[in-house]
Amino acid sequence: MMKLLLASASLVVLAGCGEKEQTTGSRGDSAPWQGAKNAYMEKGWTAGDKTAWETQLRTRSQQQNEYVKSN
């Protein structure tokens, strides 16, 4: 009985050694303002324009600001 318990415990411990490395794949990171070019983009923002991306981010955060909404 003790051998069976020891064997099953060693199998559980060794099962964690077989885990594969988790990577994002072959796709590299790109700048956030590069974005997608599809129909769901916000109006006034063009993919690849860093200044327009920063402006859009600032506008979106101000629309969620409760202090601005209450005044």
KOLDREN-977783 format. One record per residue (C-alpha): chain; residue number from 1; x, y, z. Coordinates in Angstrom, 3 decimals. Example, Ala and Ser with C-alpha at 12.3 -4.5 7.8 and 13.67 -1.06 7.14 Angstrom:
BEGIN
chaine | num | xx | yy | zz
A | 1 | 12.300 | -4.500 | 7.800
A | 2 | 13.670 | -1.060 | 7.140
This chain:
BEGIN
chaine | num | xx | yy | zz
A | 1 | 0.000 | 0.000 | 0.000
A | 2 | 2.855 | 2.352 | 0.870
A | 3 | 4.563 | 1.663 | -2.478
A | 4 | 1.373 | 2.520 | -4.358
A | 5 | 0.990 | 5.766 | -2.445
A | 6 | 4.624 | 6.672 | -3.047
A | 7 | 4.364 | 5.851 | -6.760
A | 8 | 1.218 | 7.957 | -7.237
A | 9 | 2.753 | 10.868 | -5.322
A | 10 | 5.876 | 10.749 | -7.507
A | 11 | 3.696 | 10.730 | -10.648
A | 12 | 1.897 | 13.837 | -9.450
A | 13 | 5.192 | 15.596 | -8.729
A | 14 | 6.719 | 14.619 | -12.082
A | 15 | 3.612 | 15.693 | -14.020
A | 16 | 4.532 | 19.339 | -13.417
A | 17 | 7.908 | 18.860 | -15.129
A | 18 | 6.264 | 18.199 | -18.482
A | 19 | 4.691 | 21.627 | -18.817
A | 20 | 5.463 | 23.364 | -22.094
A | 21 | 6.770 | 26.909 | -22.207
A | 22 | 3.960 | 29.418 | -22.663
A | 23 | 4.792 | 32.033 | -25.277
A | 24 | 2.766 | 34.403 | -27.376
A | 25 | 3.867 | 32.706 | -30.566
A | 26 | 5.881 | 34.065 | -33.422
A | 27 | 4.074 | 37.403 | -33.457
A | 28 | 6.214 | 40.181 | -32.033
A | 29 | 5.034 | 43.111 | -30.001
A | 30 | 4.216 | 46.284 | -31.839
A | 31 | 3.525 | 49.780 | -30.650
A | 32 | 0.010 | 50.231 | -29.218
A | 33 | -0.834 | 53.031 | -31.637
A | 34 | -0.288 | 50.733 | -34.621
A | 35 | -3.656 | 49.157 | -33.858
A | 36 | -6.054 | 47.268 | -36.055
A | 37 | -7.492 | 48.543 | -39.278
A | 38 | -11.144 | 47.517 | -39.141
A | 39 | -14.664 | 48.930 | -38.872
A | 40 | -14.620 | 49.019 | -35.052
A | 41 | -12.045 | 51.789 | -34.661
A | 42 | -13.037 | 55.033 | -32.999
A | 43 | -13.793 | 57.934 | -35.319
A | 44 | -10.966 | 60.430 | -35.566
A | 45 | -8.256 | 57.872 | -34.900
A | 46 | -6.015 | 56.485 | -37.598
A | 47 | -3.834 | 53.434 | -37.113
A | 48 | -0.153 | 54.351 | -36.918
A | 49 | -0.672 | 57.948 | -35.750
A | 50 | 0.794 | 58.210 | -32.248
A | 51 | -0.523 | 61.725 | -31.572
A | 52 | -4.096 | 60.795 | -32.537
A | 53 | -3.846 | 57.663 | -30.387
A | 54 | -2.727 | 59.671 | -27.335
A | 55 | -5.482 | 62.249 | -27.906
A | 56 | -8.119 | 59.521 | -28.204
A | 57 | -6.865 | 57.851 | -25.022
A | 58 | -6.973 | 61.162 | -23.137
A | 59 | -10.504 | 61.901 | -24.409
A | 60 | -11.741 | 58.433 | -23.445
A | 61 | -10.327 | 58.730 | -19.929
A | 62 | -11.916 | 62.161 | -19.453
A | 63 | -15.308 | 60.748 | -20.465
A | 64 | -14.951 | 58.215 | -17.631
A | 65 | -13.858 | 60.790 | -15.069
A | 66 | -16.591 | 61.200 | -12.446
A | 67 | -15.350 | 64.650 | -11.388
A | 68 | -15.858 | 65.970 | -14.915
A | 69 | -19.313 | 64.386 | -15.158
A | 70 | -20.567 | 65.872 | -11.871
A | 71 | -19.596 | 69.484 | -12.567
